[in-house]
Amino acid sequence: MADWWDEVYSGPREEIPWDIGVPSEQLVELIEKGEIKPCPALDVCCGTGTEAIYLAKNGFEVSAIDISGEAVKIAEKKAGEAKVKVDFRVGSVLELPFQDNSFGFVNDRGCFHVFAPEYRKWFADEIHRVMKRGGIYLLRCFSEKEPGGWGPCRISKQEIVRTFSNFKISLMEDIVLRGRKGSHRGYMCSMRKI
Ligand SMILES: C[S@@+](CC[C@H](N)C(=O)[O-])C[C@H]1O[C@@H](n2cnc3c(N)ncnc32)[C@H](O)[C@@H]1O
């Protein structure tokens, strides 16, 4: 599986549909409003590190993980150029190399929706494990309202509620997920570990 992602990240950057090169407006708005405050943070499926670097620039102590070594190479280079420190790791979100209760914020733009249904509860439990109680998990994923069958899984609100039953959901909104080749219908969901 990592091979497929590595191949994508080895190609031209402008061909990577989700790699827009700027932090998403959803994350920026929450940070600017002070709704998510600097703390130890984890960016899951960090890709080329755009949002991890943005968080580090905004005072977060950031770890970030992606299964693609190629993506992480690009991310480390970008962090160096931005002169920020991010603890980038190559590995799977399903086996996070972090201790229990480590993070006050987990950022997810396009991570949960890469997992087939049989992995989703496992994913949620792993995120829950590494978070501090009261910490925030911010999910952005494709919704079932996005037409077509290509690319990421379409996720319904019910699926989010069911999968993250050991979190308290505080926000669930329809959003537009911007990509290089167009925009897609998605959900943003903010929830706390209870
Ligand atoms: C849609 S991209 C999103 C990347 C990034 N968050 C962004 O917004 O640009 C999905 C990412 O998930 C990564 N990925 C897929 N399976 C993974 C796994 N099991 N563990 C960690 N990362 C994974 C891929 O390498 C890819 O970078």
The ligand as an SDF file (V2000), in Angstrom:
LIG
                    3D

 27 29  0  0  0  0  0  0  0  0999 V2000
   -5.6750   12.3190    0.7620 C   0  0  0  0  0  0  0  0  0  0  0  0
   -4.0070   12.2750    1.2700 S   0  0  0  0  0  0  0  0  0  0  0  0
   -4.0000   13.5980    2.4630 C   0  0  0  0  0  0  0  0  0  0  0  0
   -2.6160   14.1210    2.7540 C   0  0  0  0  0  0  0  0  0  0  0  0
   -2.5640   15.3960    3.6070 C   0  0  0  0  0  0  0  0  0  0  0  0
   -3.2610   15.2710    4.8630 N   0  0  0  0  0  0  0  0  0  0  0  0
   -3.0570   16.6000    2.8470 C   0  0  0  0  0  0  0  0  0  0  0  0
   -4.0880   17.1660    3.2250 O   0  0  0  0  0  0  0  0  0  0  0  0
   -2.3970   16.9580    1.8650 O   0  0  0  0  0  0  0  0  0  0  0  0
   -3.9530   10.8100    2.2230 C   0  0  0  0  0  0  0  0  0  0  0  0
   -2.6110   10.5050    2.8370 C   0  0  0  0  0  0  0  0  0  0  0  0
   -2.7410    9.3270    3.6500 O   0  0  0  0  0  0  0  0  0  0  0  0
   -1.5150    8.6380    3.6370 C   0  0  0  0  0  0  0  0  0  0  0  0
   -1.7880    7.2750    4.1520 N   0  0  0  0  0  0  0  0  0  0  0  0
   -2.5110    6.2940    3.5660 C   0  0  0  0  0  0  0  0  0  0  0  0
   -2.6120    5.2310    4.3730 N   0  0  0  0  0  0  0  0  0  0  0  0
   -1.9530    5.5370    5.5170 C   0  0  0  0  0  0  0  0  0  0  0  0
   -1.6890    4.8480    6.7390 C   0  0  0  0  0  0  0  0  0  0  0  0
   -2.1330    3.6200    6.9570 N   0  0  0  0  0  0  0  0  0  0  0  0
   -0.9870    5.4870    7.6900 N   0  0  0  0  0  0  0  0  0  0  0  0
   -0.4810    6.7290    7.4790 C   0  0  0  0  0  0  0  0  0  0  0  0
   -0.6860    7.4280    6.3450 N   0  0  0  0  0  0  0  0  0  0  0  0
   -1.4230    6.8420    5.3740 C   0  0  0  0  0  0  0  0  0  0  0  0
   -1.0600    8.7490    2.1950 C   0  0  0  0  0  0  0  0  0  0  0  0
    0.3020    8.5280    2.0020 O   0  0  0  0  0  0  0  0  0  0  0  0
   -1.4820   10.2010    1.8830 C   0  0  0  0  0  0  0  0  0  0  0  0
   -0.4320   11.0980    2.1610 O   0  0  0  0  0  0  0  0  0  0  0  0
  1  2  1  0
  2  3  1  0
  2 10  1  0
  3  4  1  0
  4  5  1  0
  5  6  1  0
  5  7  1  0
  7  8  2  0
  7  9  1  0
 10 11  1  0
 11 12  1  0
 11 26  1  0
 12 13  1  0
 13 14  1  0
 13 24  1  0
 14 15  1  0
 14 23  1  0
 15 16  2  0
 16 17  1  0
 17 18  1  0
 17 23  2  0
 18 19  1  0
 18 20  2  0
 20 21  1  0
 21 22  2  0
 22 23  1  0
 24 25  1  0
 24 26  1  0
 26 27  1  0
M  CHG  2   2   1   9  -1
M  END
$$$$
